Amino acid sequence: MTSGTNAAVRIGLVGAGPWARAVHAPGLAAHPGVELVGVWARRPAAAVEVAAGVGAVAVADFDELLGRVDAVAFAVPPSVQGALAVRAVRAGRHVLLEKPVADSVAAAEDVVAAVEAAGVASMVVFIRRFAPETEQWLADVRAEGGWAGGTAQWLSGALLGGDYSSSPWRQAGGALGDVGPHVLDLLDAALGPVTRVLSAHRGEPDLWQLVLGHEGGASSTVTLSMRLPMRPTVTSVSVFGQAGQRELVGRTTQAPECYARLLDDFLALVHTGHTHHPLDVWHGLHIQRTLEAILLAVEER
């Protein structure tokens, strides 16, 4: 619908939870290449509040929002996102999706099929990939190569209290469903795509311990929990091999700055008509399949 690199892309925000309030809404409103057309949520009062906070309007109907925009940014639970994303894509709208893409591989495949048929742009908000320190770490890792394996930790108390602790889908899926996609994405980028789940265990408190096999023969271990009293959150990803060890520690660049950089890439897709990106919906489907394989491995223990 929009054309030319100078035209603002009209985007509608779907969702009014804490992540939408903290990152999506202010990020969309502040970006010079975006016109935030409106906010729609399943809770109308919450949509009104979020919209008012960034000088936008609340829209009462999802289809009405689709009729006003070029693209949709989603900030809703995966069980809701899948079906709504398909509707948006079939209406010809580009989509900025949260992770995981849906609540099952089948639902994620439906989104991918719709994107393929419509020829629209898609990206998934793997937000840590847009931190400059992450980009530099990955550039160094890829330049050296020869990595035999890796390890990752993400340990926090986010489900014990705070803004995200009241989220039913996060409580149900635990750390694997919420931060697991970020960790899998980083290990994928550093060591090659995950091709096998060698071992998976979920213990208490919400403690996930995984061993993964990667394309090319490397392996990695992962430890996740969002129910440990960690302040600050412990995050690290490292690889090791003939060149020694390379570690990415912590989160120096904050989410709003990363989101602005992500929007730069998304807008470039929309303006150029390109439909593929390293973090597009096809990559989201790969991560979804990995999550499902981990859950299956846990069940089979």
C-alpha positions as CSV (number, residue, x, y, z in Angstrom):
1,M,0.0,0.0,0.0
2,T,2.8,2.4,0.8
3,S,5.4,3.2,-1.9
4,G,8.7,5.1,-1.9
5,T,11.4,5.2,0.7
6,N,10.1,8.5,2.1
7,A,6.5,7.4,2.8
8,A,5.7,6.6,6.4
9,V,4.5,3.1,6.8
10,R,1.1,3.0,8.5
11,I,1.2,0.4,11.3
12,G,-1.4,-0.8,13.7
13,L,-0.6,-2.3,17.0
14,V,-2.4,-5.4,18.3
15,G,-2.1,-5.9,22.0
16,A,-2.0,-3.9,25.2
17,G,-0.1,-5.9,27.7
18,P,3.1,-4.9,29.5
19,W,5.4,-5.6,26.5
20,A,3.2,-3.6,24.2
21,R,3.2,-0.7,26.7
22,A,6.9,-0.8,27.3
23,V,8.3,-1.5,23.9
24,H,5.9,-1.7,20.9
25,A,3.7,1.3,21.5
26,P,6.4,3.9,22.3
27,G,8.8,2.4,19.7
28,L,6.2,2.6,16.9
29,A,5.1,6.1,18.0
30,A,8.7,7.4,18.1
31,H,10.0,6.0,14.9
32,P,10.2,8.6,12.1
33,G,9.3,6.1,9.4
34,V,6.1,4.9,11.1
35,E,2.6,6.3,11.4
36,L,1.1,4.6,14.3
37,V,-2.5,4.4,13.1
38,G,-4.1,2.8,16.1
39,V,-4.2,0.2,18.8
40,W,-6.6,-2.7,19.0
41,A,-6.7,-5.2,21.9
42,R,-9.1,-7.8,23.2
43,R,-9.6,-5.6,26.2
44,P,-10.9,-2.3,24.9
45,A,-10.1,-0.3,28.0
46,A,-6.5,-1.4,27.9
47,A,-6.3,-0.4,24.2
48,V,-7.6,3.0,25.1
49,E,-5.0,3.4,27.8
50,V,-2.1,2.3,25.7
51,A,-3.1,4.4,22.7
52,A,-3.6,7.5,25.0
53,G,-0.1,7.0,26.4
54,V,1.5,7.5,23.0
55,G,-0.9,9.9,21.4
56,A,-2.6,7.4,19.2
57,V,-6.2,6.2,18.9
58,A,-7.9,3.0,20.1
59,V,-9.7,1.1,17.4
60,A,-12.7,-1.0,18.4
61,D,-12.5,-3.7,15.7
62,F,-9.6,-5.8,14.4
63,D,-10.9,-5.7,10.8
64,E,-11.3,-2.0,11.0
65,L,-7.7,-1.7,12.0
66,L,-6.7,-3.8,9.1
67,G,-8.5,-1.5,6.7
68,R,-6.4,1.5,7.8
69,V,-2.9,0.1,7.8
70,D,0.0,-1.2,5.7
71,A,1.3,-3.5,8.4
72,V,0.5,-4.9,11.8
73,A,2.7,-5.2,14.8
74,F,1.6,-8.0,17.2
75,A,2.1,-8.1,21.0
76,V,-0.3,-10.8,22.0
77,P,0.0,-14.4,23.4
78,P,1.0,-17.0,20.9
79,S,-2.3,-18.8,21.1
80,V,-4.0,-15.5,19.8
81,Q,-1.3,-14.3,17.4
82,G,-1.4,-17.2,15.0
83,A,-5.0,-16.8,13.8
84,L,-4.9,-13.0,13.8
85,A,-1.7,-13.0,11.8
86,V,-3.3,-15.2,9.2
87,R,-6.2,-12.8,8.9
88,A,-3.8,-9.8,8.6
89,V,-1.7,-11.4,6.0
90,R,-4.7,-12.5,3.9
91,A,-5.7,-8.9,3.9
92,G,-2.4,-8.1,2.4
93,R,-0.8,-6.6,5.4
94,H,2.9,-7.0,6.4
95,V,3.4,-8.5,9.8
96,L,5.8,-7.9,12.7
97,L,5.3,-11.0,15.0
98,E,6.2,-11.8,18.5
99,K,7.9,-15.0,19.4
100,P,6.9,-17.8,19.5
101,V,4.9,-17.2,16.2
102,A,2.0,-19.4,17.4
103,D,1.1,-22.0,20.0
104,S,1.9,-25.0,17.8
105,V,3.8,-25.9,14.7
106,A,0.6,-26.4,12.8
107,A,-0.6,-22.9,13.6
108,A,2.9,-21.5,12.7
109,E,2.8,-23.3,9.4
110,D,-0.6,-21.7,8.7
111,V,1.1,-18.3,9.1
112,V,4.0,-19.2,6.9
113,A,1.6,-20.5,4.2
114,A,-0.4,-17.3,4.3
115,V,2.7,-15.2,4.1
116,E,4.0,-17.2,1.1
117,A,0.6,-16.8,-0.7
118,A,0.3,-13.1,-0.1
119,G,3.9,-12.2,-0.8
120,V,4.1,-9.8,2.2
121,A,7.0,-9.0,4.5
122,S,7.4,-10.6,7.9
123,M,9.7,-10.4,10.8
124,V,9.8,-11.9,14.3
125,V,10.8,-9.8,17.2
126,F,14.1,-11.6,18.2
127,I,15.0,-8.4,19.8
128,R,18.4,-9.3,21.2
129,R,19.7,-9.8,17.7
130,F,19.5,-6.0,17.2
131,A,21.8,-5.0,20.1
132,P,25.1,-3.8,18.7
133,E,27.0,-6.0,21.1
134,T,25.2,-9.0,19.8
135,E,25.9,-8.1,16.2
136,Q,29.6,-7.7,17.0
137,W,29.7,-10.9,18.9
138,L,28.1,-12.8,16.0
139,A,30.3,-11.2,13.5
140,D,33.4,-12.3,15.4
141,V,32.1,-15.8,16.0
142,R,31.3,-16.3,12.3
143,A,34.6,-14.8,11.1
144,E,36.6,-17.3,13.2
145,G,34.5,-20.4,12.8
146,G,35.6,-23.9,13.9
147,W,33.4,-23.9,17.0
148,A,32.8,-27.3,18.6
149,G,30.0,-26.3,20.9
150,G,28.3,-23.7,23.0
151,T,26.4,-23.0,26.2
152,A,23.7,-20.6,27.2
153,Q,22.0,-19.5,30.5
154,W,19.0,-17.3,31.1
155,L,18.0,-17.2,34.8
156,S,15.6,-14.7,36.3
157,G,12.7,-14.3,38.7
158,A,10.4,-12.7,36.2
159,L,7.6,-15.2,36.9
160,L,7.8,-14.7,40.6
161,G,6.7,-11.1,40.5
162,G,6.6,-8.0,38.4
163,D,4.8,-6.9,35.2
164,Y,5.1,-10.3,33.4
165,S,4.3,-12.6,36.3
166,S,0.5,-12.2,35.7
167,S,0.8,-13.5,32.1
168,P,-1.1,-16.8,31.9
169,W,0.8,-18.0,28.8
170,R,4.2,-17.2,30.3
171,Q,3.3,-19.0,33.5
172,A,2.1,-22.0,31.5
173,G,5.0,-22.2,29.1
174,G,7.7,-21.1,31.6
175,A,11.1,-20.0,30.5
176,L,11.1,-22.2,27.5
177,G,8.2,-20.5,25.9
178,D,9.2,-16.9,26.8
179,V,13.0,-16.5,26.7
180,G,13.7,-19.9,25.1
181,P,13.2,-18.6,21.6
182,H,15.8,-15.9,22.2
183,V,18.4,-18.4,23.4
184,L,17.6,-20.8,20.6
185,D,17.9,-18.0,18.0
186,L,21.3,-16.9,19.3
187,L,22.7,-20.4,19.4
188,D,21.3,-21.0,15.9
189,A,23.0,-17.9,14.6
190,A,26.4,-18.8,16.3
191,L,26.6,-22.5,15.7
192,G,24.2,-23.3,12.9
193,P,20.6,-24.4,12.9
194,V,19.5,-26.8,15.7
195,T,18.8,-30.1,14.0
196,R,18.3,-32.4,17.0
197,V,17.3,-32.3,20.6
198,L,19.7,-34.7,22.3
199,S,18.3,-34.3,25.8
200,A,15.7,-32.2,27.6
201,H,14.5,-32.0,31.2
202,R,12.2,-29.7,33.0
203,G,12.5,-29.6,36.8
204,E,11.7,-27.2,39.6
205,P,11.6,-24.3,39.8
206,D,10.8,-24.0,36.1
207,L,14.3,-25.3,35.4
208,W,14.9,-26.4,31.8
209,Q,18.2,-28.2,30.9
210,L,18.7,-29.0,27.3
211,V,21.4,-30.5,25.1
212,L,21.1,-29.6,21.4
213,G,22.7,-30.8,18.2
214,H,23.5,-28.3,15.4
215,E,24.0,-28.6,11.7
216,G,27.6,-29.2,11.1
217,G,28.2,-31.3,14.2
218,A,28.4,-28.8,17.0
219,S,26.4,-29.3,20.2
220,S,25.2,-26.9,22.9
221,T,23.8,-26.9,26.4
222,V,21.1,-24.6,27.7
223,T,19.8,-23.8,31.2
224,L,16.7,-21.7,31.6
225,S,14.5,-20.6,34.5
226,M,12.2,-17.6,35.2
227,R,11.4,-18.7,38.7
228,L,14.8,-18.2,40.4
229,P,15.3,-15.1,42.6
230,M,18.0,-13.6,40.4
231,R,18.6,-9.9,40.5
232,P,19.8,-8.9,38.0
233,T,18.9,-11.5,35.4
234,V,21.7,-13.8,34.5
235,T,22.2,-14.1,30.7
236,S,25.1,-15.5,28.8
237,V,25.8,-17.3,25.6
238,S,29.2,-18.6,24.6
239,V,30.9,-20.8,22.0
240,F,34.1,-22.6,22.3
241,G,36.5,-24.4,19.9
242,Q,39.9,-24.2,18.4
243,A,39.9,-20.4,18.7
244,G,39.1,-20.6,22.4
245,Q,35.9,-19.2,23.9
246,R,33.8,-16.2,22.9
247,E,31.1,-15.1,25.3
248,L,28.2,-12.7,25.1
249,V,27.2,-11.6,28.6
250,G,24.3,-9.5,29.8
251,R,22.1,-7.1,27.9
252,T,23.9,-3.8,27.5
253,T,21.6,-2.2,24.9
254,Q,18.1,-1.8,26.2
255,A,15.0,-3.1,24.4
256,P,13.7,0.3,23.1
257,E,16.9,0.9,21.2
258,C,17.0,-2.6,19.8
259,Y,13.3,-2.3,18.7
260,A,14.1,0.9,16.8
261,R,16.8,-0.9,14.9
262,L,14.5,-3.8,14.2
263,L,11.9,-1.4,12.8
264,D,14.6,0.0,10.5
265,D,14.9,-3.5,8.9
266,F,11.2,-4.1,8.8
267,L,10.5,-0.8,7.1
268,A,13.3,-1.5,4.6
269,L,11.5,-4.8,3.6
270,V,8.2,-3.0,3.2
271,H,9.7,-0.2,1.1
272,T,11.7,-2.4,-1.2
273,G,9.2,-5.2,-1.6
274,H,11.5,-7.8,-0.3
275,T,9.9,-10.6,1.7
276,H,12.8,-12.5,3.2
277,H,15.0,-11.6,6.2
278,P,17.2,-13.7,8.5
279,L,14.5,-13.3,11.2
280,D,11.4,-13.7,9.0
281,V,8.5,-16.0,9.7
282,W,10.3,-19.0,8.2
283,H,12.9,-18.7,10.8
284,G,10.2,-18.3,13.4
285,L,8.7,-21.6,12.2
286,H,12.1,-23.3,12.6
287,I,12.3,-22.0,16.2
288,Q,8.7,-23.2,16.8
289,R,9.6,-26.7,15.5
290,T,12.6,-26.7,17.9
291,L,10.4,-25.8,20.8
292,E,8.0,-28.6,20.0
293,A,10.8,-31.1,19.7
294,I,12.1,-30.0,23.2
295,L,8.6,-30.4,24.7
296,L,8.3,-33.9,23.1
297,A,11.7,-34.9,24.4
298,V,10.6,-33.8,27.9
299,E,7.4,-35.8,27.7
300,E,9.3,-38.9,26.6
301,R,11.6,-38.9,29.6
